[in-house]
Amino acid sequence: IRDLGTTLSHLQVLWMACCGLSDLDGISSCGSLKELYIAYNNISDLSQLTWLEHLEVLDLEGNNIEDINQMQYLGLCCKLSHLSVEGNLICLKPTAESTEEPDYNYRAEVKNLIPHLKYLGEIPASQT
């Protein structure tokens, strides 16, 4: 990823779905990104995304996000308005060690951690 950002410094949209990615090391070199589509990979750590200050759209569907606290990193992406996380363990329970709780609502948890989010999936984030 670092090579892409170094070579294409003005890159605004990046599709890397189904690429077998397990980490996002070097994504900070893609500082102009507005849209990032990385669905169906093996990503679990979102800390590298905090450097993407222009990021507006992020597709993380079908990854390996097991801890709802990873969403805190996305809360630092102040322009993020559209997020997809369906198909991740956090949609079922807050952490991998947690037992499934009937009252757990991942939409409410994500909205709490990313208050400026407008859409979660295709649905307005305000609808929890």
C-alpha positions as CSV (number, residue, x, y, z in Angstrom):
1,I,0.0,0.0,0.0
2,R,2.9,2.3,0.8
3,D,4.2,2.1,-2.8
4,L,0.8,3.1,-4.1
5,G,0.6,6.2,-1.9
6,T,4.2,7.2,-2.7
7,T,3.7,6.8,-6.4
8,L,0.1,8.1,-6.6
9,S,0.2,10.8,-4.0
10,H,-3.1,12.4,-5.2
11,L,-5.0,9.1,-5.3
12,Q,-8.6,9.7,-4.0
13,V,-10.4,6.4,-4.5
14,L,-8.8,3.0,-3.9
15,W,-10.5,-0.4,-4.4
16,M,-8.7,-3.3,-2.8
17,A,-11.5,-5.7,-2.1
18,C,-10.8,-9.5,-1.9
19,C,-7.0,-8.9,-2.0
20,G,-6.0,-11.0,1.0
21,L,-4.9,-7.9,3.0
22,S,-4.2,-8.6,6.6
23,D,-3.0,-5.1,7.6
24,L,-3.1,-1.5,6.5
25,D,0.6,-0.7,7.0
26,G,1.6,2.2,4.8
27,I,-1.9,3.5,4.2
28,S,-0.9,6.8,5.7
29,S,1.1,7.4,2.5
30,C,-2.3,7.7,0.7
31,G,-3.1,10.9,2.5
32,S,-5.4,12.2,-0.3
33,L,-7.8,9.2,-0.1
34,K,-11.5,10.1,0.1
35,E,-12.9,6.6,-0.6
36,L,-11.4,3.3,0.5
37,Y,-13.0,0.0,-0.4
38,I,-11.3,-2.9,1.4
39,A,-14.1,-5.4,1.8
40,Y,-13.5,-9.1,2.2
41,N,-10.0,-9.1,3.4
42,N,-8.5,-10.1,6.8
43,I,-8.2,-6.7,8.4
44,S,-8.6,-6.5,12.2
45,D,-6.5,-3.4,13.1
46,L,-7.9,0.0,12.0
47,S,-5.3,2.2,13.8
48,Q,-3.5,3.1,10.5
49,L,-6.7,4.7,9.2
50,T,-6.4,7.6,11.7
51,W,-4.0,9.3,9.3
52,L,-6.5,9.6,6.5
53,E,-7.9,13.0,7.3
54,H,-9.8,13.3,4.0
55,L,-11.5,9.9,4.2
56,E,-15.3,10.1,3.6
57,V,-16.3,6.6,2.5
58,L,-14.9,3.4,4.0
59,D,-16.1,-0.2,3.1
60,L,-14.9,-2.7,5.7
61,E,-17.5,-5.4,5.0
62,G,-16.5,-9.0,5.6
63,N,-13.2,-8.4,7.4
64,N,-11.9,-9.7,10.7
65,I,-12.8,-6.8,13.0
66,E,-13.4,-8.5,16.4
67,D,-13.3,-5.5,18.8
68,I,-15.8,-2.7,18.7
69,N,-13.1,-0.4,20.2
70,Q,-11.4,-0.4,16.8
71,M,-14.1,2.0,15.7
72,Q,-12.5,4.6,18.0
73,Y,-9.8,5.0,15.4
74,L,-12.4,5.8,12.7
75,G,-13.8,8.5,15.1
76,L,-10.6,10.4,14.4
77,C,-11.4,10.5,10.7
78,C,-13.4,13.7,11.0
79,K,-14.8,13.6,7.4
80,L,-15.9,10.0,7.5
81,S,-19.6,10.0,6.6
82,H,-20.2,6.5,5.1
83,L,-19.1,3.3,6.7
84,S,-19.9,-0.4,6.0
85,V,-18.9,-3.0,8.6
86,E,-21.4,-5.8,8.0
87,G,-20.0,-9.3,8.1
88,N,-17.5,-8.5,10.9
89,L,-17.7,-10.1,14.3
90,I,-18.4,-6.7,15.9
91,C,-21.9,-6.9,14.4
92,L,-22.7,-9.9,16.6
93,K,-20.8,-9.0,19.8
94,P,-18.5,-6.3,21.1
95,T,-15.3,-8.4,21.4
96,A,-14.2,-11.9,20.4
97,E,-14.2,-12.9,24.1
98,S,-17.7,-11.6,24.7
99,T,-20.7,-13.8,24.8
100,E,-23.5,-12.8,22.5
101,E,-25.9,-10.5,24.3
102,P,-29.5,-10.0,23.1
103,D,-29.4,-6.3,23.9
104,Y,-26.1,-5.6,22.0
105,N,-26.7,-3.1,19.1
106,Y,-23.6,-2.6,17.0
107,R,-25.2,0.3,15.1
108,A,-25.7,2.2,18.4
109,E,-22.1,1.4,19.5
110,V,-20.6,2.5,16.2
111,K,-22.6,5.7,16.2
112,N,-21.5,6.4,19.7
113,L,-17.8,6.0,18.8
114,I,-18.2,7.9,15.4
115,P,-20.8,10.6,16.2
116,H,-20.3,12.4,12.9
117,L,-21.1,9.3,10.8
118,K,-24.1,9.9,8.4
119,Y,-24.5,6.4,7.0
120,L,-23.8,2.9,8.4
121,G,-24.3,0.5,5.6
122,E,-27.1,1.9,3.4
123,I,-29.1,3.1,6.4
124,P,-28.7,6.6,8.0
125,A,-26.5,6.1,11.1
126,S,-29.2,7.9,13.2
127,Q,-31.4,4.8,12.8
128,T,-30.0,2.5,15.5
